[in-house]
Amino acid sequence: MSKVKLVVPEAPVPVTAEAKVQRKFAQGGLRLGILDNSKGNADHLLNFIVDGIKAQVAVASVVILRKGSVSLPAPKEILDRLTAEADFVVSAMGD
């Protein structure tokens, strides 16, 4: 009779420090920025993310900007607008 040895490669859950300060959003909620990298289906993924965030926190506004090319960095104008109009920015790739 042979023996079977099972190995379960699960690491323990890392311990994280608690936040010392809770960030307060502007009255009316979070100003959310979305940077679409123009890859196929990135817009669909980002729309799901926006819906999920809206279900969790109050969102005052959403600004969605799209890069012209997936292979180039976002132009300064896009980054400046996101900086001015968003408290938090999400970017994602699709395919």
Secondary structure, DSSP 4 states (H G I P E B T S, - for coil): ----------PPPPP-PPPSSPPPPPTT-EEEEEEE---TTHHHHHHHHHHHHHHHS-EEEEEEEE-S-TTSPPPHHHHHHHHHH-SEEEEE---
